[in-house]
Every structure is written in structure tokens, then in C-alpha cells.
Amino acid sequence: MILLKKLLNKNLFININELSKLNLIIIFSIFIFFVTIISLTFYYNFILLYPDIINVENNIVYKKIPFEYGKLLENLINYKKYYSTISVLGSEVDFYLNRMPMLPLIFLFINFFSSKLFFLILIKNLIFFSILFFTLLELSKEKKFNLLFFVGLNIIFFYNIYNLKIISNFVYADFITSILMPILFLISISNFKFKYFYIGLIIFILYLSKANMFPICFVVSLYFLFFEKQKIPIIFCLLAIISWGSFGYIKTGKFPIGSSILSTSSHALSLSFNKNFKKFYPLISVDYIESCDLTNVNKVKLCKNVPDEIKTEWDFYNFYKKQNEEYLAKHKKIILRDIILKIKTIFFNFYEDGQI
């Protein structure tokens, strides 16, 4: 602490390019220590809320991971197969496209070294926060910021406890987008040597992280193609589209893209297309809304025009797609109201939402 105080008093307003390598190593070490404390705090709070996610040896029980990742991760980790079997109307249906692959692949990579939950949280946080740290460091050097400004840029990602909880989490892919989206912006305003390669790589990862990243990745890639005459971002974007699409076509006979990038995306949309959405969102998870669910025997009664059988994941997708189209035709004003609510929540919400 004394060493830190001396360092700050002496160098707080100095151009970051004038800091010695030793000073930068000390700053990064403090940063790593801080991230470790955050990881440890999150770990203990998480297992208090969800003790079943680990066994007596503190290893991850993969089938207990929520948000439909559990069965997928169990098959991927134990059998190296990317699919999950879900009971739909009493029949077992194999889903290959119910979740984007980036989060499961991170689990798989870290599992090669350890299956301990704390190790997963720590390594994941160290990797992503370090990427953020060095991006901000290189940008600060390029823009000739002082140390105080550099520290302030880092603090932006830590001061909001709820945003920090999302970044520290591991059970949904939001932690990937919440780190990489700002990094994408920071790199886009820089003059880094391999700027467009980094942008392309981030676009590739974002596309394979969450279904709603498809339009963002495509539009950003087109921007760099037409306005900055750079092909690398669009090449990475097309590689991501072709990679996921080819996997989907081989496994299901259909090329997943756009609104059908996931076979469960229509079901996810149906949770928002509900008259009670406003009563739950954002303080309570929309998963608790009483709505049609073909995978839940107690909620099938809430469905209309239920088929006798769902044979494939695309039958599942098409059922909810038709339901959503009917809801959209009848309730345009309610949908507009809920869209405005989502926008207000994204930009102006300072309270904890209903996620884990």
C-alpha cells in the first residue's frame, strides 16, 4: 500500500509513455490482484445462492449450469459432442442449435486445465479483464493520456456493481459482449498496428457469442468495408457466418442465419411477446412469466394449436415463429410499449435486473 501511494503521488499526472516498465508491471500486478479479489467475492456469493452447481470437491456439475447450457455443456465436456437433448411434448428431441458456441467453448478450453468452479471464474476474468487493461494501456499510450486518465478509464468498468456482476458472471454470454463491445469501439478509434485484424477477430467472437450480435457484427463489418475500405472485418464476419451455418446445415439440414440463427430464438422472443412482460421486466426474470412452453408439461396448456408431436428442433422453432407472428398482428401497440421499456432499461437503468 505504501508502494502504491508513492507511485501514485509521484506519477499520477505523468504521461503514461514516461512510466518505466517496472511501474507498469506494478500497476498491472495491482490490477490482477483486484480482479482476483472480485473473482473470489463473486465465487463465494454465487455458490451461496446456487450450491448445487458444484460437488463436494468443488468441481463444476455441468448439467446444473442454467439457461439451457447444462445438458449442452455436459455432452461437450464429457463426450465432446455439441448438442443437448430436450423433452418436447414428451418426446426427446436433439438440439444442435439452441445455444451459440463461444461460451461452451470457453468452458471446454478451461476444463482442459481444471474443472474447479473458482478456477473457471478466475481464469475467465483474468483473460478478459487483461485484454481490456492492455487495450486501454495501448490506447492511452497512443493518445498520450496521463496515468490518472488511464486509471479512470479502467474504473468505468468496475464502479457499477450490477455491470460488474454481469462481467464477472459465467452462466450467460453477456460477460463476453459487455467486455468486447467497448473494446471494439476503443480499437476502432485507435491507430493500432493490427487494428483491423483485432476488429475482425472481435467480430468473429461476438457473432458466435450471442444471437443478437448478428445484425451488429454485420453492420459494423459493412461500415469498415464501405467507409474505411477495409475487407478484414467482413472476412471474419463471413467466416463466423459460414462456420456456424455449416455446422447447422450438417447437423439439421438448414443453414442458421438471421432470425433463425438459433432454433430456440423464436421461443425466446415469445417470452417478450407477452402481455405481462411489463410486469416482470426488468426487475424480475422474464423466465418466470406464465407463457406457452412445449418443454414444460405444466405450461403446455397455455399453448394454442399444439401439434401432436415435435420431431425436430426446427419444428420447435416454427411453432413459436407462427405464434409470434399472430401476437405481432394483434398487439402492435403493446410490443411498441415493451420495446420502449427495453431501450429505457438498457440506457438509463441503475438498478439490478432479474438475471442471476
Secondary structure, DSSP 8 states (H G I E B T S, - for coil): -HHHHHHHHHHTTSBGGGS-HHHHHHHHHHHHHHHHHHHHHHHHHHHHH-GGGB-TTSBB-GGG-TTTTHHHHHHHHHH----EEEEETTEEEEESSSS-SHHHHHHHHHHTT--BHHHHHHHHHHHHHHHHHHHHHHHHHHHT-BHHHHHHHHHTTTS-HHHHHHHH--SSTHHHHHHHHHHHHHHHTS--TTHHHHHHHHHHHHHTT-TTHHHHHHHHHHHHHHHS---HHHHHHHHHHHHHHHHHHHHHSS---GGGSSTTHHHHHHHHSSTTHHHHTTTS-GGGS----TT-TTTGGG-SS--S---SHHHHHHHHHHHHHHHHHH-HHHHHHHHHHHHHHHHH--S--S--
